[in-house]
Amino acid sequence: MKFKKDLATRRILTVTEEELSRIVLDIHDGPVQNLFAALSLITRLQNEISKLSFEELQGGVVDLIPIVNQVEKQIEMTLHDIRYFVGAMRSPEFHRRKFQSIVEGLIFQHEQWSGQTVELEIGSIPDDLPIHVKIALYRILQEALSNAYRHADTDKQWVKIWADDHDIYVVVYDKGRGFEPPPLDGPQATEHEAHIGLRGMRDRVAILDGEFKLFSSPGKGTRIEVKVPIHG
């Protein structure tokens, strides 16, 4: 078991670096590109205005409203992306807040950002849940919701969380398009860059000596099951 945990710890460091690289790439491909497009539109708008005579400006001969609308749309998209990145990276005050409150806040944020509906069923969770368990489960849930939004082609997800005397359980599932899961354990376990989210969830659970299960098939949705000791 110690070897498995050490292996997971080494792998999570690699995953963390890849996650940072992905965030940088997403920022470049999202907000940066949107702002560049908005700047180009503003330059075009300035050029169009510079060609107009005073009389044309006064009379509104050339309709520049469509260009202004495009600029507005690009800026709105940029703000949307920035809010998402800030929300994803901001600490939800793990020390102070109860885990149930943290989960409810994450799901509300996800619904607002994605437009999806998430049905949450959460049982009694110990108030003294260790912070490292809170953080790991929060990141796993965040990744599971995000994966379904990006890939499942569905507008609804379900989340169930409960605990017994020894363990806490998290189940996330959807009825979307599904996929053929890659191997996550053993010598054939995937290290492919495209599976970084799955690898991150797997390794976070392994560090806590927990169990991670993934069930999916094309056309039949996806189900993620996590079980970790309450006290890590």
N, C-alpha and C positions, 0 to 999 in steps of 0.2 A: 504493500500500500504506500509506503514511504517513497519507493521508486516512482510509482505512478504520480504521486503528488509533486515530486521534484521535476519530473518530466513536464507535468502541466505547468509548473511555475516557469520553467525555461521557455515553454511554448507561448505562454501568455505574454512574456516580454517581447517576443517576436510579433505577436498579434497586436500588442499595444503600439509598437512602432509602425506597423502596417496601417492601423487605424488612424494614427496621426497623419500618415502619408495620404490616406484616403480623404481625410477631412480637408487637407490642403488642396487636394485635387478637386474635391467637390466645391470648395470656395472659389477656386479658379474657374471651374466650368459653370458655376452658378452665378453668384453675386458679381464677380469680376466681369464676366462676359455680359451680364445684363447691364451693368454700369457702362461698359464700353459701348454697347449698342445704344444706350440712352445718350451718351456723349456724341456719338456719330449722328444721331437724329437731331440733337441740338445744333450741331455744326451745320447740318443740312438746312435746318430751319433758319439759322442766321444767314446762310448763303441765299436762301430764297427771299428773305426779307430785304437783303442788301440790293437785290435786283429791282425792287419795287420803287416806283416813284412815290412822292408824297401823296399825290392824288389817288394812286392805287391803294396805298395804305389806308387813306381816309375812306375810300369807297369799298374796301374789302374785295377787290376784284379777284384776287387769288385766295382760295380757301386753304388756310394753313392748319385748320383745326385737326384734320386727320393725323398730321405729324405730331401735334401736341398730344393727342390721345395716345399715340404710340409711345411717346416719351413717358407719359403717365403710367402706362401698362408696364414698361420695363422697370421703372422705379418701384412700382408695387410688387413686382416679382422679386426684385432685389431685397426689399424689406421683408417679404415673406420668408425668403431663404435665410436671411440674417437672424430673424426671430427663431427659426428652427435650430440653427447652429448654436445660438446662445442658449436656448432651452435645453438642447442635448448635452451641452458641456457644463452648464451651471449646476453646482451642487445644490441639491434640494434640502440642505440643512439636516443631514443624516443624524447628527448628534442630538438635535433637539426634538425632531418630529417622530411620531410613531410611524411604524412601517405602513400601517393601513392608510394613514394620511398621505404618505409619500406616494403610494401606489395610486390613490385616487387623483392626486395632482398630476401624475404622469399620464394617466388615461385621459383626463380632461384636456391636458395639453395636446396629446396625440389626436384626439377627436377634433379639436379646434384647428390644428395644423393640417390634418389629412382629409377632413370631411367624412371620415369613417365613423361607424358606431361600434363601441366596444361594450359588450355586456359583462359586467364585473360581478362576481360572486365571491365574497371574501369572508372567511370565518374568523374565529377568535385567534388573534396572533399575540404571543407574549410581548409585553411592553419592554422587556429587557433584552430584546433581540440584539445581538452584538453588531456593532457598526459595520464590520467587514462582511457580515452576512447580509445586512441591509444593502450595502453597496453592490455586492455581487448579484443579488436577486434583482435589484433595480436595473442594473445594466443588462441582465439577461432578458428581463421583461421588455425593456426599451428596444433591444435588438429584435426580439421576436415580433413585436408590433410593427416595427419599421420594415422588417423583411416581408411581412404579409402585405403591407401597404405597397411596397415596391414591386412585388412579384406575384401575389396571389390573385390579382384581378378580382377583388371582392370588396364590398363596402361594409362588411361586418366581421367582427372578431369576438371571440369569447375568452374570458380570463377567469380562472378559478384558483383561489389561494386559500389554504387552510393549514392547520398544524395539529399534531398530536403531542404526546408527552415528550417525544424525542426529536421529531423531524418537522420541517416545514415543506409544503408541497406547492408547486406552481404549475398550472396547466394552461397553455395558450393554444387555441385552435381556430381554424377557419374552414370554410367550405368552398374554398377557391379552387384554382386550377391545379394545385398540387405539382409535384415534381418527383424525379427519381433521386432519392437522397444519396449522397456520397458516403463511403465508409468513414466513420468517425473514430473507430477504435482499431487496435491491432496494427500489424505491419503495413497494411494497405491504407491506413488512415490518411485522409486527404490533407494536404498542405497547400492546396491550390489557392491562389489569391482570391478567386471568385467566391470561395467558401469562408472568407475571413469571419463573417458574422457567426456562422455555425461553429467554427473552430473556437472563437472567443467564448461563446456560451459553454461549449464542451469543457474548455480548460478552466473557466471560472468555477464550474461545478466540481471538477476534479480536485482543484486546490482545497475545496471545502470537504473533501472525502464524500461527495454526494453522488447522485446518479442522474445522468442525462439521457433521455430517450427522444428520438425523433421518428415520427411515423408520417409518411406521405407517399402518394402515388399519383400519377397524372390523372386529373379529373376528379380526384377524391379528397381534395383539401390537404391540410397539414396540421399535425398535432405535435406539440412539444411538451414533454413531461420532465419536471425537475423535482428532485428530492434531496434536501441537504439537512444535516444535523442542525438543530436549533442553535446550538452553541459553537458551531463551526469546528 
